[in-house]
Amino acid sequence: MSDFDWNDLRAFLAVGRAGRLTVAAQRMGIDHSTLSRRLSALESALGTRLFERRPSGFVLTSDGERLLGDAERIENVAITLRSRLDEASHQVSGTVRVGTPEAFGTTFLAPRLAQLSASQPTLEIELVANPRSFSLSKREADLAVTLTRPETGRHFARKLVDYALGLYAARSYAEAAEAIRTVDDLHRHRWVGYVEDLLWTSELNYLPQVSSAIHPQARISNVITQMEAVRGGAGLGILPHFLARGHPDLIAVLPQEVRIVRAYWLIAHADTRDLPRVRLVSEFLTRQAEAAGDAFWLAAP
């Protein structure tokens, strides 16, 4: 163990989380040959193989699985020490990666990042606004905004905000199509919905809640692209009010009859939630959601 190097352990963690050498090297900002040498050096220092090299990627051996938990604990100690030094010098610096659904990240959070940057010039934010779930234990994100509260894992979760969704159509579509007076009229119209087998959470499966007779003619994997299809006249669609309200060419259809409520949850890992930079961004998100008030609900006519 005389040749043990912390950077080699960081390399091991990166490959263990990514499963592929090139992806891990990109995340670490080094070339893959350097990363490969660090893995080999660690295996040599420990006297054991940590990965099986397969065509599909790097798979942890039993010794690698055992080392992964220990390596994550060492990493958490290093992160905590760095944060204490920053706090002692009255600085909040470093990088916080925030994973969010695409509508929340793109429409709500991204326009507000300037406020955070102005108040914390040494803090870096990585915003990953994708229709997917994020693994905090694998360090895919430091904070995650999700549609469900996690039931397992060492997580801290709190409700960020409730929000409502409604039925929308392009004004041009509504003027040209058959009138919609009740929910029973909806099945006679074209619809835009999700690709069912690409739903990353059951919370997005809205249409059965409206009517079992609805069958979308256009299926799209993310809500922002769905909105653009609805705006283009492809059909009716269920959209978050905070996403649709900025587009005057969209009109709410049957707003009293079709009303769906969901919640955004803010999730942090138990090991890192109290780090100053993570805590600061968490508090910023909470304040912004609270200050938004009725923005997450249907605008008054």
N, C-alpha and C positions, 0 to 999 in steps of 0.2 A: 504493500500500500504506500510505499515511499513516493511513487510517481503519481499518486492521486492528485487530480486537478479539478477545481470547482467548475471551470469552463467545460471540462469533459462531461461532468454531471448535467450541466445545462444542455449540452448537446444531446445527451441521452433523453432528457425530458422532452425536448423539442421533437425528436424522432418518435418517441413513445406516444406523444399526443397526435402527431400528424400522420404517422404510419407510412410516410414516404420521405425519402431523403431530400429530394428537390424542394418539396413544400417546406420541410423543416428548415432547410438552409435559407430559403427565401425569408422565412419569418425571423430568423436570427440575423439576417443581413450578412451572411458569409457564403462562400462558394461551397458546392456540395462535396468537393474533394477535401476541403478543410474539415468539414463536418464528419466525413467518413473517417478521417485520420483520428479525430477526437473520440469517436465511438470505439475504434480499434484500440486506442490508448487506454480507454476506460476498461474495456474487456480484458486487456493485458494486465492492467493494475489489479483487477479483481480476480483474475484467473478463472473467468467463466464467460460463456456466450450469453449475451443479453437479448439478442434478436435472432430470429430465423429470417434469412434473406430469401424472399419468395418473389415470383413475378408480379404478384398483386401488391407487394410492398413489404415493410418490415413488421414482423409479428413478434411480440414479446415472448421470450422463453419463460419457464417457471421462475428462474432466477431473476429475469427482467421484471416480472410481475411483482416479486417481493421487493426489488429495489425501487420500483416506481413510487410506492407509498412513502418510503424513507426519503427519497429524493424530493418529493413534494413538501415534506415537512422541513427539510433543510432549506428549500427555496422560500418557504413562508417565513422562516427565521431571518433569512437575508433581506426579504422585502420589508419585514417589520423593523429591522435595524436601520435600513436606509430611510424609512419613513420617520423614525424617531430623530434621526439626524436632521432631516428636513424640517421637522416640527420645531426642533430646538433652535434652528436658525431662522425661524418664523417665515419659512418659505414652503409653499406647496408646489412641488414640481413633479416631473415624471409624466407617465402616460396612463390614461384611463381609457380602456376600450368599452364602449357601450353598444350592446346588441339590442336592436329593436325591430318590431314589425315595420314593413316598408312605409306604410301610411303615417304612422306616428313619427318615425325617424325623419322622413322626408318633409312632411307638411308641418309638423308641430315642432320637433326638436331642432332641426337644422337651421331654421331662421333665427333661433334664439342663441345659437352658439357664440355669436358676436358678443353678447353680454358677458358670457363666461370668460371668453378670451380677454376681454378688456379688463376684467377684475383679477384675472389670474394669468399674467403674461408668460409665466414659466411652466404652465400646465399644458400638456398636449392631449387632445381628445381624438380618439379613433371611433368614428361612428359607423357601425355596420348595420345598415337598414335593409334587411333581407327577410323574405317570407320563410322563416325557419326557426327552429329552437336552438339555443346556445348552451353548451356545456361549460359551466363555470369551473368545475373540477379539472377540466382539461385546459383551462385558461383561454378558451375561445372568446371570453369576454370577462371584464371585471364586474360589470353591472349588466343586467338583462331586463328589458321590459317585455313581459309575456302576457298572454291572454288567460293563463291559468296559474294557480298557485302550486308550486311543486310539492308532491306528496312524499318524496324521498330525498335523501342527500342532506349534507350539512349546509343548509341554506337559511338565509334570513329573508323573509318575504313580507311585504306590506302592500296593501292596495294603493296604487298611485291615483287612479281616477276611474270613475264609471263613465261610459260614453254610450251614445245611442246611434243606431243606424236606421235608415229608412229606405223607402222605395223611390227611385229617381228615374226620370226619363229626360232625354233631350227635348227642349221646347219644340223643335221642329218635328220630332217623332210624335209627341203628344198631339200636336195640331193636325197631323196627317192621319194618325191611326184611329181605330175605333175607340170611342169614348170608354173610359174606365170609371165606373160608378161604384162597384163593390169588388170585394176579393174574388167573387165568382167570375168576374170578367178577365182576370189576370191570365188564365191559361190560354186565352185566345191571342196573346201577344208574344212577340219574340222576347227572348231573355238572354242576359249575359250572366254567367256564373263561373264557379271555380271548376278546375279540372279535379275531379273527385279523388283520384288516386294520388294527387300531389298535395292534398290538404295536409298541412303540417300540424294542425290541431283541429279537433272536432268542433271547437268554438266557432269556426268559420263556416260550418255547414248550416247556413241560414234558411235555405229555400224550403225545406220540409216544415219549418216553423211558420212559413207563410201559407203554403198550399202544397199538398202532395201531387197536384196535377201539373206543376210547373216542370218543364224540361228545357233547359237552356239550349239554344242553337249555337251559341258561342261560349266556349269554355276557356278561361284564361287563368294562368297560375298566380297572378298577383292583382291586388285591388286597384293600384294606380292605373295599370293598363286596362283593367275592367272599366274604370271610370272614363278613360279616353274612348273606349268602344261605345259606351253609353252616350257620351257627348257626340259621337259621330253618327248616332242614330241606329246602332246595331240592335237595340232593344232596351227593355227595362233591366234595372240592376239594383241590388242592395248595396248601399254605400254608407260609410260613416258620415254623419252630418258635418264633422269638422273638416272632412276632406272635400265634400261637395259644396259647402257654403261659399267658397270663393269663386264659384263658376256660375254666373247669371244665366248661362244657356242651359242649365239644369233646373228642373222643377221637381218638387216633392209631389209624389202621387199617393193618394190615400194616407196622408200622414197620421191620422188618428187610428186607422185600422191596422197599419203595418208599422209597428214600432218594436225594435229589437234592442235590448240593452246588454252590453258586455262590459268587462272591466280590464284595465291594464294593471298588472302587478309589477312592482319593482323588486328584483331579486339580486342579492349579493351573497357571495360565499362567506361562510362563518369565519374563515381564516383571514379574510382580507377586508371585511366590511368596515372595520374601525381604522383602517389606514387613512391618514389625513386626506390624501387625494381622492380616494374612493368615497369617503364620507362627504367631502365637499361637493362632488358631482351628484351624489345621491340627494343631498339637501337642495341643490340647485334644481334638480328634476322635480322634486316634491313641491318646491315653491312655485315653479313655473306652472305645474299642473293645477295647483290651488288658485293661482292668480288668473288662470284662463277662464274661470267661472263658467259661463254658459256656452263657451265655445265648443264644448263637446256634445251639445244638445241641439235640437232643431231650432234654427233662427226664427224669431217671431215674424209673421207675414207683414 
